[in-house]
Amino acid sequence: MRIRRLLQGALLTASVFSITVPPAMAAVGGGGTVHAVSHFDQSAAEISAYWTPARMAAATPVGSRDDETRAVVGPQAIPNPTHEGSKVVGALFSNNGSGDHFCTASIVYSSNHSLLLTAAHCLYSPEKHTWGSKIAFVPGYSAGHRPYGVWTVSTMTVDSRWISTNHGDPDLDFGFVRVNRLHGKNITDALGYNSLLINQGFNKRVTVIGYPGKKYASIDKPIKCLTTTFKQAKYQQGFDCNGFYNGTSGSPWIMHYSNGSGMVIGALGGYQRGGNSPSRSYSAVFDNDIKKLKDHANACTHAHCN
């Protein structure tokens, strides 16, 4: 749809508390105006109590991908993933008012040491005009184990142009969430992070890590695939790899992956909400729009969110 070049810098934020506050507006670097709205839900303690191991195990994956792998035309064989994960990538659990669900998210560097990257459609449904609630992040989630704890989310940030259409602009299908401290530590200090990289073009070697639903991967572990990106459209990139079923929305596309982290240039989403086949996946191109969004999410606090 590509409407974001016609509008500049409009962002929308939802914070997890219990009241709604008026929009805040502020100038952003490079021109344009930030439009921020705060939305409040439950406390961190209530979110932590809600997400029992049984609820996490019963959560269903976000997505509408076909169960069958479709034929993909290309010069090379489609690679298969391995069952490996990273402590900077995890399952992102939420409730949309009609059930518990999960996507994939990853830790990304920010000066507040507290941000995650995921797909916008994992946070806000433009069709239903609703935010997710009871958001919790479990890094390294595997076979029901929560080795690095449950990190509750305080703030969700997506571009308001994702929200302003009934189906969301696929070129803006990315978002950030800010997590609360756990045991007195910020998440990047405790576990590490990927760094956001923009304007990288296409044909890049990336490692992609995601969480397919148990229906598709019965061992209930993350998958990892080394593959190469391609150009799908001017503001969309893709990759081919088997096994990226529902639940992998938000999976980070990581360049220079080493020792569990690297430079992230994509998040599974965008065109077809990330793809209608588990063998071909998409992401919005990361450029100045996502940098502005991240800068806004980084500066946003409960007391001050410009």
C-alpha positions as CSV (number, residue, x, y, z in Angstrom):
1,M,0.0,0.0,0.0
2,R,2.9,2.4,0.7
3,I,1.2,5.4,2.1
4,R,4.0,6.4,4.5
5,R,6.0,8.5,2.0
6,L,2.9,10.7,1.8
7,L,2.7,11.3,5.5
8,Q,5.6,12.0,7.8
9,G,6.5,10.7,11.2
10,A,3.1,9.9,12.7
11,L,3.6,7.5,15.6
12,L,1.3,6.0,18.1
13,T,2.1,4.6,21.5
14,A,0.1,2.5,24.0
15,S,1.4,2.2,27.6
16,V,0.3,-0.6,29.9
17,F,-1.7,0.9,32.8
18,S,-5.4,1.6,33.5
19,I,-6.5,4.9,32.0
20,T,-6.4,6.6,28.7
21,V,-4.7,10.0,28.3
22,P,-4.9,12.6,25.5
23,P,-2.5,12.4,22.6
24,A,0.9,14.1,22.9
25,M,2.6,15.8,20.0
26,A,6.2,16.7,19.4
27,A,8.6,17.4,16.5
28,V,10.8,14.5,15.4
29,G,14.2,14.6,13.7
30,G,14.0,14.9,10.0
31,G,10.6,16.7,10.0
32,G,7.1,15.6,10.8
33,T,5.1,15.3,14.0
34,V,4.9,12.5,16.5
35,H,1.3,11.6,17.5
36,A,1.4,9.5,20.7
37,V,-1.6,8.0,22.5
38,S,-1.2,6.2,25.9
39,H,-3.3,3.2,26.7
40,F,-3.2,1.5,30.0
41,D,-3.8,-2.1,31.1
42,Q,-2.8,-4.2,34.1
43,S,0.1,-3.9,36.4
44,A,3.3,-5.9,36.0
45,A,2.4,-8.1,38.9
46,E,-1.0,-9.0,37.5
47,I,0.5,-9.8,34.1
48,S,3.2,-12.0,35.7
49,A,0.5,-13.8,37.7
50,Y,-1.7,-14.3,34.6
51,W,1.0,-16.0,32.5
52,T,1.2,-19.4,34.2
53,P,3.1,-22.2,32.4
54,A,-0.2,-23.8,31.5
55,R,-1.5,-20.6,29.9
56,M,1.7,-20.2,27.8
57,A,1.5,-23.8,26.7
58,A,-2.1,-23.4,25.6
59,A,-1.6,-20.0,23.7
60,T,-2.2,-20.2,20.0
61,P,0.2,-18.7,17.4
62,V,-0.6,-15.5,15.6
63,G,-0.9,-15.8,11.8
64,S,-2.9,-17.1,9.0
65,R,-0.4,-19.1,7.1
66,D,-1.3,-22.3,5.3
67,D,-0.3,-25.6,6.9
68,E,1.2,-26.8,3.6
69,T,4.4,-25.5,2.2
70,R,3.7,-24.0,-1.2
71,A,6.0,-24.4,-4.2
72,V,8.4,-21.5,-4.4
73,V,10.1,-20.6,-7.7
74,G,13.8,-19.9,-7.3
75,P,17.2,-20.8,-8.4
76,Q,18.2,-22.7,-5.3
77,A,16.7,-25.3,-3.0
78,I,14.8,-24.0,0.0
79,P,16.8,-24.4,3.2
80,N,15.5,-26.2,6.3
81,P,15.8,-24.7,9.7
82,T,17.5,-26.1,12.8
83,H,16.0,-26.2,16.3
84,E,18.1,-23.6,17.9
85,G,17.4,-20.3,19.7
86,S,19.0,-17.3,21.3
87,K,18.5,-15.6,24.6
88,V,17.9,-12.3,22.9
89,V,14.9,-13.8,21.0
90,G,11.8,-15.1,22.6
91,A,8.0,-15.7,22.5
92,L,5.8,-12.7,23.0
93,F,2.5,-13.7,24.7
94,S,-0.6,-11.6,24.7
95,N,-4.4,-11.7,25.0
96,N,-6.6,-10.1,22.3
97,G,-9.9,-10.3,24.2
98,S,-10.8,-13.6,22.7
99,G,-7.9,-15.8,23.7
100,D,-4.2,-16.1,24.5
101,H,-1.7,-15.9,21.6
102,F,1.9,-15.6,20.8
103,C,4.4,-14.1,18.3
104,T,8.1,-13.7,18.3
105,A,10.1,-10.7,19.5
106,S,13.8,-9.8,20.0
107,I,15.8,-7.6,22.3
108,V,17.2,-4.5,20.4
109,Y,19.7,-2.0,21.7
110,S,18.3,1.3,23.1
111,S,19.7,3.8,25.5
112,N,16.9,2.9,28.0
113,H,18.1,-0.8,27.8
114,S,14.5,-2.0,27.7
115,L,13.2,-2.3,24.1
116,L,12.0,-5.3,22.1
117,L,11.3,-5.4,18.3
118,T,8.3,-7.3,16.8
119,A,5.7,-7.0,14.1
120,A,3.0,-4.3,14.5
121,H,0.3,-6.9,13.8
122,C,1.4,-8.7,17.0
123,L,0.6,-5.6,19.0
124,Y,-2.4,-3.9,17.4
125,S,-5.2,-5.2,15.2
126,P,-6.3,-2.5,12.6
127,E,-9.3,-4.7,11.7
128,K,-10.6,-4.9,15.2
129,H,-9.1,-1.6,16.3
130,T,-7.8,-3.2,19.5
131,W,-4.4,-3.4,21.2
132,G,-3.2,-6.7,22.7
133,S,-3.1,-6.9,26.5
134,K,-1.3,-8.8,29.3
135,I,1.8,-8.7,27.1
136,A,4.8,-10.8,28.4
137,F,8.1,-11.7,26.8
138,V,9.9,-15.0,27.5
139,P,13.4,-15.0,26.0
140,G,14.8,-18.4,25.2
141,Y,11.4,-20.0,25.7
142,S,11.8,-23.7,24.8
143,A,9.6,-26.7,25.4
144,G,7.7,-24.9,28.2
145,H,10.9,-23.8,30.0
146,R,11.4,-20.1,30.8
147,P,15.2,-20.0,31.4
148,Y,15.5,-16.2,31.6
149,G,12.3,-15.3,33.3
150,V,9.0,-13.6,32.3
151,W,9.4,-9.9,31.3
152,T,6.3,-7.9,31.5
153,V,5.6,-5.1,28.9
154,S,4.9,-1.5,30.0
155,T,4.6,0.3,26.6
156,M,3.8,-0.7,23.0
157,T,4.7,1.6,20.1
158,V,3.6,1.4,16.5
159,D,3.3,3.9,13.7
160,S,-0.1,5.5,13.6
161,R,-0.4,4.9,9.9
162,W,-0.5,1.2,10.7
163,I,-3.5,2.0,12.9
164,S,-5.2,4.5,10.6
165,T,-6.2,2.0,7.9
166,N,-8.6,-0.9,8.3
167,H,-5.9,-3.4,7.3
168,G,-2.6,-1.8,8.3
169,D,0.1,-0.5,5.9
170,P,2.3,-3.6,5.3
171,D,5.3,-1.3,4.8
172,L,4.9,-0.2,8.5
173,D,4.4,-3.6,10.0
174,F,6.9,-3.3,12.8
175,G,6.7,-2.1,16.4
176,F,8.5,-1.8,19.7
177,V,7.7,-2.7,23.2
178,R,9.3,-1.6,26.4
179,V,9.7,-4.1,29.2
180,N,9.8,-3.6,32.9
181,R,12.9,-4.5,34.9
182,L,13.2,-8.0,36.3
183,H,15.0,-8.6,39.5
184,G,16.3,-5.0,39.4
185,K,17.9,-5.4,35.9
186,N,17.1,-4.0,32.5
187,I,16.8,-6.7,29.9
188,T,19.7,-5.7,27.7
189,D,22.0,-5.6,30.7
190,A,20.8,-9.0,31.7
191,L,20.7,-10.8,28.4
192,G,22.3,-8.8,25.6
193,Y,20.8,-7.5,22.4
194,N,20.7,-7.1,18.6
195,S,21.5,-3.7,17.1
196,L,19.1,-2.1,14.6
197,L,20.5,-1.6,11.1
198,I,18.7,0.4,8.4
199,N,19.1,1.0,4.7
200,Q,20.9,-2.2,3.9
201,G,19.3,-3.1,0.6
202,F,18.7,-6.6,-0.6
203,N,20.5,-9.9,-1.1
204,K,21.9,-10.0,2.4
205,R,22.8,-13.2,4.4
206,V,20.7,-13.3,7.5
207,T,19.9,-15.6,10.4
208,V,16.3,-15.7,11.3
209,I,15.0,-17.1,14.6
210,G,11.3,-17.7,15.4
211,Y,8.7,-19.6,17.3
212,P,6.3,-21.7,15.2
213,G,3.3,-23.1,17.0
214,K,3.4,-26.6,18.5
215,K,1.0,-27.8,15.9
216,Y,3.8,-27.4,13.3
217,A,6.8,-28.1,15.5
218,S,5.8,-30.6,18.2
219,I,9.1,-30.4,20.1
220,D,8.0,-26.8,21.0
221,K,11.4,-25.2,20.4
222,P,12.5,-22.2,18.4
223,I,13.9,-22.5,14.8
224,K,16.9,-20.9,13.2
225,C,17.6,-20.5,9.5
226,L,20.6,-19.1,7.6
227,T,19.2,-17.7,4.3
228,T,19.5,-14.8,1.8
229,T,17.1,-11.9,1.5
230,F,15.6,-10.8,-1.8
231,K,13.6,-7.8,-3.1
232,Q,9.8,-8.4,-3.1
233,A,8.9,-4.7,-3.7
234,K,10.4,-1.3,-3.1
235,Y,9.7,-1.4,0.6
236,Q,9.4,-5.1,1.1
237,Q,12.0,-7.8,1.5
238,G,11.7,-11.6,1.6
239,F,13.6,-14.9,2.3
240,D,13.0,-18.5,1.6
241,C,13.2,-21.2,4.3
242,N,10.9,-24.0,5.4
243,G,9.2,-24.1,8.8
244,F,8.2,-20.5,9.4
245,Y,4.6,-21.3,10.4
246,N,2.2,-19.2,12.5
247,G,3.9,-17.9,15.6
248,T,7.0,-16.6,13.8
249,S,5.6,-13.2,13.2
250,G,8.1,-10.7,14.5
251,S,11.1,-13.0,14.0
252,P,14.3,-10.9,13.7
253,W,16.4,-11.1,10.5
254,I,19.9,-10.8,11.8
255,M,23.0,-10.0,9.8
256,H,26.5,-10.8,11.1
257,Y,25.0,-13.3,13.6
258,S,27.6,-14.5,16.1
259,N,27.3,-15.9,19.7
260,G,23.5,-15.4,19.7
261,S,23.2,-11.8,18.4
262,G,24.0,-9.4,15.6
263,M,22.5,-6.6,13.5
264,V,18.8,-6.8,12.8
265,I,17.5,-5.6,9.4
266,G,14.0,-7.1,9.3
267,A,11.1,-8.5,11.4
268,L,8.8,-11.1,9.9
269,G,5.6,-9.3,8.9
270,G,4.7,-6.8,6.2
271,Y,3.4,-8.3,2.9
272,Q,0.7,-10.9,3.6
273,R,1.4,-10.3,7.3
274,G,4.7,-12.0,6.8
275,G,3.6,-14.5,4.1
276,N,0.9,-17.0,3.4
277,S,3.3,-20.0,3.1
278,P,5.7,-21.3,5.8
279,S,8.5,-21.5,3.1
280,R,8.5,-17.8,2.0
281,S,8.5,-14.9,4.5
282,Y,8.5,-11.2,4.2
283,S,9.4,-8.0,6.2
284,A,9.0,-4.3,5.7
285,V,12.3,-2.7,4.6
286,F,14.0,-1.0,7.6
287,D,14.7,2.6,6.8
288,N,14.3,6.0,8.6
289,D,10.7,5.3,9.5
290,I,11.7,2.5,11.9
291,K,14.6,4.6,13.3
292,K,12.2,7.4,14.1
293,L,9.8,4.9,15.7
294,K,12.5,3.4,17.8
295,D,13.7,6.8,18.9
296,H,10.2,7.7,20.0
297,A,9.8,4.3,21.8
298,N,13.1,4.8,23.5
299,A,12.2,8.3,24.9
300,C,8.6,7.3,25.9
301,T,8.1,6.8,29.7
302,H,4.9,6.7,31.8
303,A,5.6,10.3,33.0
304,H,6.7,11.7,29.7
305,C,5.9,10.5,26.2
306,N,6.5,13.0,23.4
